[in-house]
Structures are given as C-alpha cells and as structure tokens.
Amino acid sequence: MGFLLAESSYVSGKIRKLFPDKSEAERINNILNSLSKNVRRYISIKTIVSLLTGGLSYIILRYIGIDFAETWALVIFLLNFISTIGSALGVVFPAIIALIQFDNYTPFITIAVGLTAIQFFIGNVLEQMFMGRSLNVSAFAIILSLIFWGTIWGVPGMVLSVPITVMTMIVAAHVPNWRWAEIILSKDGKV
C-alpha cells in the first residue's frame, strides 16, 4: 500500500504516455479518480460506522460487566469491516463470553439483544443513510464477493470484498463490453 501511495503522483504522467490521445487519457484518469473517490468514501464511512458500533457496544459490555470490554469493543470495531458476517460475529462472541462469565442468562440475553439492536440499527439505517444509493451494490453480489474473496485471501479478502466489488462496478461502467457486469452487480439494475 505504501508503494502504491508513493507512486500515485506519477499515475497521471504514465497515463498520458500510455494514451497519447488526450480524450482517452482523460477518460482513464476519470475512471481512476472515480475508483479512488468511491473507495475512500466507502472506507471512511465504514470506519465512522464501525467506531460508532464499537463505542456503543463498549457501553453495553461495560454496563453488564463483561471482562475485557475494551478488547471486545475493538474486536467488534474490526469485525464490522467484514460485510454481513462480521456484524453477526460481533454479537455472538461477547454473548458466548457472557454465558461463560455469569451464572444466569440475564447478561447473555441483554448482550445478545443490545448488540443485535446496535448492529441492526447502525448497519441497516445509519450506514445505508450515509452511503446513500451512490454505491448501488446488490446484497447478493456482496455475499458472493465475500465468499469468493474470503476463500481466496481469508479475513483480508473478506474485508476487501466490498471495495473490490465497487471497483469492479466502476471499471465495468466505463468499459462498454463489461456493462453487463455492472448491471448484474448493481442493486436495482440501474447504472
């Protein structure tokens, strides 16, 4: 990543040399700028949403008295970057710890319901509101991408699955022969 960032200032010059036709070079630069902008937007929104999820989860875990609440909040923050599955794991792990740590089921139920409510509200309301309809990625495409990249690269692949899908959609939007891929990956088929 460091090497990519270090060389990013040279990309425009390389594109101009690769494509002597100014209109074609401009088109490629627009594609790359669109990719960069959308990936940065996704990562920044996901980071803010994950911080909020981890922070609210910490409050509940601390209130219940779960050991190492800070660590679990950090794990929830990190798991939130894994689309769909990460949110579920962020509820399951602390709930299991509550079963082990306490003698009754009340903390388990409180954590399971509280963390599920946080994950549901933030993931389905706030995150969608922040992201808007600009990404327009199909939930099914995200799940398939999650499985595919998770199988190939494990956890890093799961974290990168949505940005890779978004980048694929952006590239497909600018390559006429790949337009079908953008339509399939989109939520509503409107590109």
N, C-alpha and C positions, 0 to 999 in steps of 0.2 A: 504494500500500500504506500509506503514511504517513497519507493522509487516511482510509482505512478504519480504521486503528488509532486515530486521533484521535477518530473518531466512534463507536467501539464501545461506549463507556459510555452513549450515548444510545439504543441499539437497543431495550433493554427498554421504555423510555418510549414510543418510537414504536410498538412492537408493541401496547402496552396501548391506545394511542389508535386504532390501526387496527382492533383487535379488542376491542370493548367487553365481549364475553363472556369472562369470566375463564378459563374452561376452554379456549377456543380460543386465547387469548393465551398461556396456559401451554403448550399443545401446540406452538405455533410457536416459543416460546422453547426448548422441549426439542429440537426439530429443529435449531435454530441452535446450541445448545450441543453437541449430538451431532456436528454438522458440524465445529465448531471443535475439539473434543476429538480426533476421528479424524484430521483433517488435521495438527494439531500432533503427534500421536503418530507419524504416518507420516513427517513431516519430521524429527522428532528421531531416530527410529530410522534413517532413511536417512542422516542426517548422521553418526551414530556409525559405521554400517557403512561409509560412504564414507571416513571418516577412517581406519578400520582397513585398508581396502583400499589406500588411498593410502600409508599408512605401511609396510605390508608390501611393497608394490610398490617403494617407495623403497629399502628394504633390499636387495632383489634387484638393482635397477638400479644401485645404488651398488656392490654387490659385484662385478657384472660390469664396471663402469667406463663405463657409458653417460654420454656428455656430457649435462650439464644434467639429472641425475637428479631434482633437486628440482622442476624445471619439469614433467617428465613425471609425477611423483607427484601434483602439483597438478592436472594435466590428467586423470589417472586419477580423482582425487577428484571432480572436476567432472563427468566423463563418467558416473560411477556414478549420478548423479541421473537420467540418461536410461535408462529401463527397457529391459532386454534388449540393445538396440543399443549403449548406452554401454559396457557391460562388454566387448563384442567389440572395439570401437574402442580401449578401454584396453589391450588386448593387441596389436592389430595395429600401432598407431603406434610404440610402442617397439621391437617386433620388427623393423619395417622399418628403423628407425634403426640397430639392431644390424647388419643386413645392410650398410648403407652405411658404418658406422663401422669394422667389423672385417674382417679379411682371410679369416677362416674362418667356418664355420657354427655352431660351438660356442656362442658367445654368443647367436646368434639362437635356437637350439633351447632353450637354458637359459631365456632370457627368455620364449619362447613357452610352454614347459611350465610354468615357475614362475608366471607371471602368470595363465595359464589355471587352474592349480590354486587360486591365491588367489581369483580371481573365482568359480570354481565352488564352492569350499567356503564362502566368505563369503556369496555370493548364494543358494546353494541350501540351506545348512544353517543358518548363523548368522542370516541375515536372516529366513528363514522361522520360525526358532525365536523370534526377538524379536517379529516381527509376529504370530505365532501364527495362529490361524484367525479372528481378530477381523475382519479386512478381508474375507475370503472372496470375493476378486475373481477371476474367470476369467482365466487366462493369455491366452486368445484375445481376451477383451474388452480386456485391457491392450494387446495388439498392435494391435488395431483402433483403440483410442483413441490410441495412439502415432502411428499412420499419419495418422489424421484430424487431430489437433491439431498434429502436425508439419507437415502440408501447409498448414494454415491459418496457424500462427504460427511455423513453423520450429523452431529449437532451444528457445526458451522454451516453445513448445507441447508439445514432447517432454518437457521437464522437468515441466510441469504436467499431463501426461496422466493419470497415476495419481491425483493428488489430485482432479482433475475427475471421474474415474470413480467414486472413492469418494464424493464429494459427491453425485453423481447417484444412486448406490445409496441413500444415506441419505435423500435427499429422496423417492425413489421408495418407500421403505419406509413413509413417513408419508403418502403420498397414495394413497388406495385405487385410483384409476384408473391409477396408474403402477406398480402392484405387478408387472406383467408385466416391466417394465424391470429391476427389482431381481432377479427370478428369472433373466432372461437374462444379466445382468452377473455374477451370483454364480458361484462355482466349482462348487458342488455342487447348486444349486437350492434349498438350504435357507436360508430367510430368517429 
